[in-house]
Amino acid sequence: MRARQAAMTRAAGRPAEAFDIHFRLALSAVERGVPRGELHGSTEALAREAGTVQQAKWTVIRAVADWYETGSMLAETVPALREIADKEDPDTGLLCCFVLEQALVDGLFDLPAVRSLVVEPEKAPHHLLDELRTLSERADSQDVEIRARLACALADTALTVDSTIDQVQAAYGQTITRAGAGRFQHARGLIQSRAAYAFAVHGDPEHAEDLWRQSVLASSEDGFFGDARHALRAVRKVTHDRGSFVWGLDRVTRALPNRRHLLSGAVDPALTSHAALHREKLPDAFGDTRRYLWESRLQGALQEEVLAMELFGDVLQASGYAAEAVDAYLYAGAAKKAAETAGGLEDVLDVGIWLRSPVRARRAAAIQVIGAQAALIEDADMAATVTRLAAEAQGVWTTSAFRPHPERDALDALTALAYRFPAETVDSILSLVEPALQQATRYNDEVAAILVSALNFTGHSRSELTSAISRMMELPNQHDLWNMLERLALPCRAGVLPAVETHAAAGLPEALDVLQSWFPASERAQRRARASCASLLREPVGVPRAYSRLDSGAGETVGLLLDLLARPEEELVEVPAASLGPDPTNPEDAVALALNEATNVSAAETHDNATGLEAVAALTGDEAAHTAATRPAELAATIARRLIAMVEDHYDSASSRNSRALALARLVEHIPPELANEIAYRLITVHRQPHLSASDTWEIDSNVPLSRTRMNTGAAHLSDNVLRAAARAWACARVPAGPMNEEERLFASYALQASVALLRSDQVNTRVRGARCVSSLAKGSSELSAQAAGLTLHGCEHVRAIGVAHVPHTDPLLAVLAADPTARVRAAVAARAKDLPEPVRHTLARDSHAAVRRTLGAALG
């Protein structure tokens, strides 16, 4: 109807009046969030006919409508606003408000040097930003809502991310006072919410909470309960950021009589943006999310803005703008997404502005990004980075343990950087961790990781680090510290050895375990290895039992046995069988004895007609002890036979069978080829028919997206791990260069087909199992090398990295893989440094990722 009126007015020779009708329609559409494509198409021609002011107004309203997908276009809008203001047009205030608010949401005033997610710095020069603020300061409007919005926008654009509380008070003080005096009528709740937002993000959450509470009262009195709800949610957000909680808010917000907002469009942008992203309509998702951001930011709705910005990061990530997505996640305080996305980038991101933020969630996200990019930080920047993280972590001993927790995240980031600590930073690290050296704290595990990693990888300040570690040994229950010390590099042990020996002499079990791992040739270490094997041999196999173990401990037993196998003949110590009898005080023996008592029937009575499983009697104490005292090679074969029987035991839990299969895969290289071949085919039979128990089947069935009750002990991966162990056993039984017979070809064909199914999985760990299976098969037969090399063409970086080892050294593909976008693959290439041409080695030596450079150096010796 209004469009027809405009057409008739234009036909009557009054184009300015006709344009004004179209302009009001366009304003209504813009306020409702309608995109430019739905504005009346003839308005532009009518504006040219009506005059320069009308052309300027059309330029501004068109740019405002386009803003959701293009960002601020100040080169067009500011000159047009100047023209409109010069003519004292009554819409000057309205249009200045629109443009200034959009520039604010674009972040064009946040920093002295423009840094925006959507606007290039060259498109927002300072002279245009300054002129825009000047025009807005001079503008006015008869609409009280526009006056309120303009006052808030001018206050916000006077602030930067580094502004102080005093500057926030100076920017908003007069506006808050006038709102309290009733100068802005029904818009007072908006002003209080916007002021609260400014105080919250600049470091005064207490004042912000008071203002949001005032906004709740004002908005409720004026009937805008949607704004009241957002203010309540903002209070909860700032309270959570400080490590506290607000309970019962959902009940309060559900009781509010309506969801009206002072600023709102025709549709809910939160719903439309999520729907568009779900449908992968990325242009629509981009524009709708920007409207979501615009509404939440201008309402002062902190919680909604955080959700909108996180969603915008998802849109950017899906659109291929990963670095920009990280910035969005940092703004939203979405630490996990920021770190995961940043970890996949090849360039170091500048997170300095977020490290300065008073908002703890943003600081935590920035610190996690640093940790995720630890390997990319330049050596020249390492000292400054470590010093900054140490400063961020200083309050970790006194702050709340609830997240967001930037202090705790700084400790984790320091752990990731520990292997690159410069010498000059060690003193600051020792000063930071001093409280954990004096008494047990909740963060002693993190401190232990920092100290041990620094000692392991840095060749300096060893006396200070070893002294700190020795002090930690004096504290009770430092289990992680002792476990890490077992893996301490040989050149680093001398400094802590006296302290370890002191604790071992006092009978501390953890210290004794460390000495055994450091000195596997010692009598105690060999006795422990054989005792562990004896305990495994005492466990029942193939008989029903009242309960099973989730973790069989077979991995530790095989690890000890491998150390024993590595000892030269002259280092072997004769261990009397009498000393290997069951010891109820030993946890392994206690479990074996309990399992024996829990069996329901004797081995002699058991035969499963359905599976053909024969019970294998548990060895008595003397039998197991005598077997464990035999020569290491004979013992390895016996343990391998027992492990394959345990893998076949469907009375046991899948979790326990899993750990035994993985342990067996490590052992097959050290047993006779004939036995390895037998084990390979028995494992393939288990892969075909795993015969899971009822509880294992329930576990697998429960792990579906719609299940409310889930358990995951690894039952679903039993077949995968058995296949991997079978491939490895098969490879150990063959001469790689020898031709395959028909039976071997059938085995390889079956295993390859099963591996392909794993490689198609959407789970990384499953794909890795499939790749390792193919790799093992290729090690068993050179005829399968091409299939293993083909893994380098897979889309998963983990799979490509496994395939690198099978690419012929003459293949140009190695040079291509040396430029792979992921550091994991490049490091796999670097591990083959001696096979690489000099130009490729030179490129890898200058790689941006520290792990690639370190791998190359280790490969070259």
Salt bridges, closest charged atoms under 4 A:
GLU17 OE1 - ARG14 NE 2.87
ASP20 OD1 - ARG24 NH2 3.36
GLU44 OE2 - ARG48 NH1 3.82
GLU44 OE2 - ARG62 NH1 3.54
GLU49 OE1 - ARG10 NH2 2.86
ASP66 OD2 - ARG36 NH1 2.96
GLU76 OE1 - ARG62 NH2 3.74
GLU83 OE2 - LYS87 NZ 3.16
ASP89 OD1 - LYS57 NZ 3.33
ASP91 OD2 - ARG24 NH2 2.69
ASP91 OD2 - LYS57 NZ 2.79
GLU101 OE1 - ARG149 NH2 2.71
ASP106 OD1 - ARG290 NH1 2.83
GLU120 OE1 - LYS123 NZ 3.71
GLU131 OE2 - ARG82 NE 2.50
GLU137 OE2 - ARG133 NH1 3.24
GLU145 OE2 - ARG149 NH1 3.69
ASP156 OD2 - ARG194 NH2 2.96
ASP156 OD2 - ARG297 NH2 3.49
ASP162 OD1 - ARG356 NE 2.99
ASP204 OD2 - HIS207 ND1 3.91
GLU206 OE2 - ARG242 NH1 3.42
GLU209 OE2 - ARG213 NH2 3.04
GLU209 OE1 - ARG242 NH2 2.94
GLU221 OE1 - ARG188 NH2 2.37
ASP222 OD2 - ARG188 NE 3.60
ASP227 OD1 - HIS261 ND1 2.87
ASP250 OD1 - ARG236 NH1 3.56
GLU295 OE2 - ARG291 NE 2.98
GLU304 OE2 - ARG233 NE 2.67
GLU310 OE2 - LYS337 NZ 3.05
ASP314 OD2 - LYS337 NZ 3.09
ASP327 OD1 - ARG115 NH2 3.11
GLU346 OE1 - ARG826 NH2 2.70
ASP379 OD1 - ARG420 NH2 2.53
GLU392 OE1 - ARG363 NE 3.57
GLU392 OE2 - ARG388 NE 3.34
GLU407 OE1 - ARG360 NH2 2.98
GLU407 OE1 - HIS405 ND1 3.05
ASP409 OD1 - ARG403 NH1 2.70
ASP412 OD2 - ARG408 NE 3.57
GLU434 OE2 - ARG471 NH2 2.73
GLU446 OE2 - ARG408 NH2 2.95
GLU474 OE2 - HIS503 NE2 3.62
GLU510 OE2 - HIS479 ND1 3.21
ASP513 OD1 - ARG528 NH1 3.58
GLU523 OE2 - ARG527 NH2 2.64
GLU539 OE2 - ARG549 NH1 2.97
GLU539 OE1 - ARG660 NH2 2.99
GLU556 OE2 - ARG528 NH2 2.76
GLU569 OE1 - ARG631 NH2 3.12
GLU571 OE1 - ARG567 NE 2.97
ASP589 OD1 - ARG538 NH1 3.05
ASP608 OD2 - HIS650 NE2 2.70
GLU614 OE2 - HIS607 ND1 2.56
GLU648 OE1 - ARG682 NH2 2.68
ASP649 OD2 - ARG545 NH2 2.53
ASP652 OD2 - ARG660 NE 3.44
GLU669 OE2 - ARG728 NH2 2.79
GLU678 OE2 - ARG682 NH1 3.05
ASP720 OD2 - HIS717 ND1 3.61
ASP720 OD2 - ARG769 NH1 3.82
GLU744 OE2 - ARG734 NE 3.15
GLU783 OE1 - ARG745 NH1 3.07
GLU797 OE1 - ARG824 NE 3.37
ASP820 OD1 - ARG800 NH2 2.96
ASP835 OD2 - ARG832 NH2 3.29
GLU838 OE1 - ARG841 NH2 2.73
ASP847 OD2 - ARG826 NE 2.57
